[in-house]
Amino acid sequence: MDARLQLRVQRYGWDAAATHYHHSWVDQLRPAHDRILQMAKVGPGQKVIETACGSGLVTMRLAAEVGPAGSVLATDLSQGMIDDLRARLSDGPLSNVHPQRMSAETLDVDDRTFDAAVCALGLMYVPDPAAAVAEMARVTVPGGTVAATVWGERRNCGWAEVFPIVDARVASEVCPMFFGTGVPGALKRLFEEAGLEQIQEHRQFERLNFATPAAVLDAVLLGGPVALAIKRFGDQDWHEVSEEFLASVEDYKRCDGGYEIPGEFVTVSAKRP
C-alpha cells in the first residue's frame, strides 16, 4: 500500500477506535506495559518522548516515574487519541505531560533532546517501522534509552483471526504487515540498523482476560486496528463478523463465560551511543 494512504488509514482508524480503546485494553495490556517500563528505566527528572501514545495507558505511568521535575512529550498520529489523552489529563493532577499529534516516522523535535524514547504497541502500524526506530534514536541523547514493544508472532496471538474475518467483507489494510515486527529477531534488527547498542530483547506470553463476549468484541473489533473497517458495516455484517470472531476464540472461553485469549509481546531496549 502507498505509505501516505496507509498513514491515513491508521490515523482515521485510531480516531474511530479512540472511544473504546482505553477501557477495553487497560488491564489486558498491563503486563506488556510493565515490561517496557521496566526495560526503559526512566527516572525522576528525565525528559521522555513517547510515540504512538494512544490514550495514555503508558503515558500516565511514565509521567509518574519522571515526576514533576521531568516531562513527557506524548505523540500520536491520531487526533482522536490525542484528544482522549488531553481529556484524561484535564481530570487529574499531572502537568508534566504534553500531548501533540505527530507521526512516528517524522518527529518534529530536535536531535538529542530526550533522555528516553518509548513506543508501546505502535510500530506494527507505521508504514516504515525502521524509520520510526531511527527517529526515536535521533531524538535521544547519547547514553539515553530507546525501548519499544510490539505484538509477537501471529500464531501466538489467539485473536489474530479478526483480520481475515474482517477482510472478507472490507479490507482493513492492517493484516499484511501487522505481525511483521513480531517475528523472531525482527525488532532487534531494527534497533541494530538504527545504530543502537546494548540491545536487550524479551519475549513474553500472556493470557488476555475478558469478562464477557461483549468485552471481547468491544476491545478487538471496536477498540483495535480494524475499527475503521467496522464503521463501514451494516447491522448484518456486524452480526456475522461478531459471530465469526467469537467462534474463532471459542477455545479460550472459560466456564464463567469470560475468555483467556493468548497473546505474545516482544520488547526491545537499547542505548544510543
C-alpha positions as CSV (number, residue, x, y, z in Angstrom):
1,M,0.0,0.0,0.0
2,D,1.1,3.6,-0.7
3,A,2.7,4.9,2.5
4,R,0.5,8.1,2.5
5,L,-2.7,6.0,2.2
6,Q,-1.5,3.7,5.0
7,L,-1.0,6.7,7.3
8,R,-4.5,8.0,6.5
9,V,-5.9,4.5,7.3
10,Q,-4.1,4.4,10.6
11,R,-4.9,8.0,11.5
12,Y,-8.6,7.7,10.9
13,G,-8.8,4.1,12.1
14,W,-7.5,5.0,15.6
15,D,-9.7,8.1,15.6
16,A,-12.6,5.5,15.2
17,A,-11.2,3.3,18.0
18,A,-10.5,6.1,20.5
19,T,-13.7,6.0,22.4
20,H,-13.3,2.2,23.0
21,Y,-9.6,1.7,23.3
22,H,-8.7,2.8,26.9
23,H,-11.2,1.0,29.0
24,S,-11.1,-2.1,26.7
25,W,-7.3,-2.7,26.9
26,V,-6.1,-1.2,30.2
27,D,-6.0,-4.5,32.1
28,Q,-5.1,-6.8,29.2
29,L,-2.0,-4.8,28.1
30,R,-0.7,-4.1,31.6
31,P,1.9,-7.0,31.6
32,A,3.4,-5.7,28.3
33,H,3.4,-2.1,29.7
34,D,5.0,-3.3,32.9
35,R,7.8,-4.9,30.9
36,I,8.6,-1.9,28.7
37,L,8.6,0.4,31.7
38,Q,11.0,-1.9,33.5
39,M,13.3,-2.0,30.4
40,A,13.1,1.7,29.7
41,K,14.2,2.5,33.2
42,V,13.2,6.1,33.2
43,G,13.7,8.1,36.4
44,P,12.9,11.3,38.2
45,G,13.7,14.5,36.3
46,Q,14.1,12.9,32.9
47,K,12.7,14.1,29.6
48,V,10.8,11.4,27.7
49,I,9.2,11.2,24.3
50,E,6.5,8.6,23.7
51,T,5.5,7.8,20.1
52,A,2.1,6.2,19.3
53,C,1.0,7.1,22.8
54,G,-2.7,6.3,22.2
55,S,-5.0,7.2,25.1
56,G,-2.1,7.4,27.6
57,L,-2.0,3.9,29.1
58,V,1.8,4.2,29.3
59,T,2.0,8.0,29.2
60,M,0.4,8.4,32.7
61,R,2.9,5.8,34.2
62,L,5.8,7.5,32.5
63,A,4.7,10.8,33.9
64,A,4.6,9.4,37.4
65,E,8.1,7.9,37.1
66,V,9.7,11.1,35.9
67,G,7.9,13.2,38.4
68,P,7.2,16.9,38.4
69,A,10.8,17.7,37.6
70,G,10.6,15.6,34.4
71,S,8.4,15.8,31.4
72,V,6.7,13.5,28.8
73,L,6.0,14.6,25.2
74,A,3.2,12.2,24.2
75,T,2.8,11.9,20.4
76,D,0.3,10.1,18.3
77,L,-0.8,10.2,14.6
78,S,-4.5,10.1,15.7
79,Q,-6.1,13.3,16.8
80,G,-8.8,11.3,18.4
81,M,-6.3,9.6,20.7
82,I,-4.6,12.9,21.5
83,D,-8.0,14.5,22.4
84,D,-8.8,11.5,24.6
85,L,-5.5,11.8,26.4
86,R,-6.0,15.5,26.9
87,A,-9.4,14.9,28.4
88,R,-7.9,12.4,30.8
89,L,-5.2,14.9,31.8
90,S,-7.8,17.6,32.5
91,D,-9.3,15.3,35.1
92,G,-6.0,14.7,37.0
93,P,-3.1,16.5,38.7
94,L,-0.5,15.7,36.0
95,S,1.1,18.9,34.5
96,N,4.2,17.3,33.1
97,V,2.6,15.6,30.0
98,H,2.4,17.4,26.7
99,P,0.3,15.7,24.1
100,Q,0.9,16.5,20.4
101,R,-0.3,15.0,17.2
102,M,2.8,13.8,15.3
103,S,3.9,10.9,13.0
104,A,6.3,8.4,14.5
105,E,8.3,8.5,11.3
106,T,8.9,12.2,11.3
107,L,9.1,13.5,14.8
108,D,9.0,17.3,14.8
109,V,11.7,17.7,17.6
110,D,15.4,18.5,17.6
111,D,18.2,15.9,17.8
112,R,19.4,14.7,21.1
113,T,16.5,16.2,23.1
114,F,15.2,13.4,25.3
115,D,16.7,11.1,27.9
116,A,14.5,8.2,26.7
117,A,12.2,7.4,23.8
118,V,9.4,4.8,24.3
119,C,6.9,3.2,21.9
120,A,4.4,0.7,23.3
121,L,2.5,-1.3,20.7
122,G,2.7,1.2,17.9
123,L,5.4,0.1,15.5
124,M,3.1,-2.5,13.9
125,Y,1.1,0.3,12.3
126,V,3.6,2.6,10.8
127,P,4.4,2.2,7.1
128,D,8.2,2.2,7.8
129,P,9.0,0.9,11.3
130,A,12.7,1.2,10.7
131,A,12.3,5.0,10.1
132,A,10.3,5.2,13.3
133,V,13.0,3.5,15.4
134,A,15.7,5.7,13.7
135,E,13.7,8.8,14.7
136,M,13.5,7.6,18.3
137,A,17.2,7.1,18.3
138,R,17.8,10.5,16.7
139,V,15.9,12.5,19.3
140,T,17.5,10.6,22.2
141,V,20.7,11.9,23.9
142,P,23.9,9.8,23.9
143,G,23.6,7.2,26.6
144,G,19.8,7.6,26.5
145,T,17.4,4.7,26.3
146,V,15.2,3.6,23.3
147,A,12.5,1.0,24.1
148,A,9.6,-0.5,22.1
149,T,7.0,-3.2,22.5
150,V,5.2,-4.9,19.7
151,W,2.7,-7.8,19.4
152,G,4.6,-11.1,18.8
153,E,4.1,-13.8,16.2
154,R,0.7,-14.3,14.6
155,R,0.5,-17.9,15.6
156,N,0.9,-16.9,19.3
157,C,-1.9,-14.3,19.3
158,G,-5.2,-16.0,19.7
159,W,-7.3,-13.1,18.5
160,A,-5.5,-12.8,15.1
161,E,-8.3,-14.3,13.0
162,V,-10.1,-10.9,13.3
163,F,-8.1,-9.8,10.2
164,P,-9.2,-12.4,7.6
165,I,-12.7,-12.3,9.1
166,V,-13.0,-8.5,8.5
167,D,-11.0,-8.5,5.3
168,A,-13.5,-11.0,3.8
169,R,-16.0,-8.1,3.8
170,V,-14.0,-4.9,3.6
171,A,-10.2,-4.5,3.5
172,S,-8.8,-3.5,6.9
173,E,-5.4,-2.6,5.3
174,V,-3.7,-3.8,8.5
175,C,-3.2,-7.6,8.2
176,P,-0.3,-7.8,5.7
177,M,2.2,-6.0,7.9
178,F,0.8,-6.2,11.5
179,F,2.8,-9.1,12.8
180,G,6.0,-8.3,10.8
181,T,7.8,-6.7,13.7
182,G,6.9,-9.6,16.0
183,V,8.8,-12.4,14.2
184,P,12.0,-13.6,15.9
185,G,14.8,-11.1,15.6
186,A,12.8,-8.5,13.6
187,L,12.5,-5.8,16.2
188,K,16.1,-6.3,17.4
189,R,17.3,-5.9,13.8
190,L,15.5,-2.5,13.5
191,F,17.4,-1.3,16.6
192,E,20.7,-2.6,15.2
193,E,20.1,-0.8,11.9
194,A,19.4,2.4,13.9
195,G,22.9,2.2,15.4
196,L,21.7,1.4,18.9
197,E,23.9,-0.6,21.3
198,Q,23.5,-2.7,24.4
199,I,20.3,-4.2,22.9
200,Q,18.2,-6.4,25.1
201,E,15.2,-8.4,23.9
202,H,12.4,-10.0,25.9
203,R,9.6,-12.2,24.6
204,Q,6.6,-12.8,26.8
205,F,3.4,-14.9,26.6
206,E,0.3,-13.7,28.4
207,R,-3.4,-14.5,28.7
208,L,-5.7,-11.6,27.9
209,N,-8.7,-11.8,30.2
210,F,-12.1,-10.5,29.1
211,A,-15.1,-10.9,31.4
212,T,-17.8,-11.3,28.7
213,P,-18.2,-11.8,24.9
214,A,-19.2,-8.1,24.7
215,A,-15.9,-7.1,26.3
216,V,-14.0,-9.1,23.7
217,L,-15.9,-7.5,20.8
218,D,-15.5,-4.0,22.2
219,A,-11.8,-4.4,22.5
220,V,-10.8,-6.3,19.4
221,L,-13.4,-5.0,16.9
222,L,-14.3,-1.5,18.1
223,G,-11.2,-0.6,20.0
224,G,-8.5,-2.2,17.8
225,P,-6.8,-1.9,14.4
226,V,-9.9,-2.9,12.4
227,A,-12.2,-0.2,13.9
228,L,-12.2,1.9,10.7
229,A,-13.4,-1.1,8.6
230,I,-16.0,-1.9,11.2
231,K,-17.5,1.6,10.9
232,R,-18.5,0.7,7.3
233,F,-20.5,-2.4,8.3
234,G,-24.3,-2.5,8.4
235,D,-26.2,-4.5,11.1
236,Q,-26.0,-7.8,9.2
237,D,-22.2,-7.6,8.6
238,W,-21.7,-6.6,12.3
239,H,-23.7,-9.6,13.4
240,E,-21.9,-12.0,11.1
241,V,-18.4,-10.7,12.0
242,S,-19.1,-10.8,15.7
243,E,-20.3,-14.4,15.5
244,E,-17.4,-15.5,13.4
245,F,-14.9,-13.8,15.6
246,L,-16.3,-15.2,18.8
247,A,-16.3,-18.7,17.2
248,S,-12.6,-18.1,16.4
249,V,-11.8,-17.6,20.1
250,E,-14.2,-20.3,21.4
251,D,-11.3,-22.5,22.6
252,Y,-10.3,-19.8,25.0
253,K,-13.7,-19.4,26.6
254,R,-14.0,-20.0,30.3
255,C,-16.8,-21.8,32.1
256,D,-17.9,-18.5,33.6
257,G,-18.5,-17.1,30.1
258,G,-15.3,-15.0,30.0
259,Y,-12.2,-15.5,27.9
260,E,-8.5,-16.1,28.3
261,I,-7.0,-15.3,24.9
262,P,-3.3,-15.9,24.4
263,G,-1.1,-13.1,23.3
264,E,2.6,-12.6,22.8
265,F,4.6,-9.4,23.2
266,V,8.2,-8.6,22.2
267,T,10.0,-5.8,24.0
268,V,13.5,-4.4,23.0
269,S,15.5,-1.8,24.7
270,A,18.9,-0.3,23.8
271,K,21.2,2.7,24.4
272,R,22.2,5.4,22.0
273,P,26.0,5.5,21.7
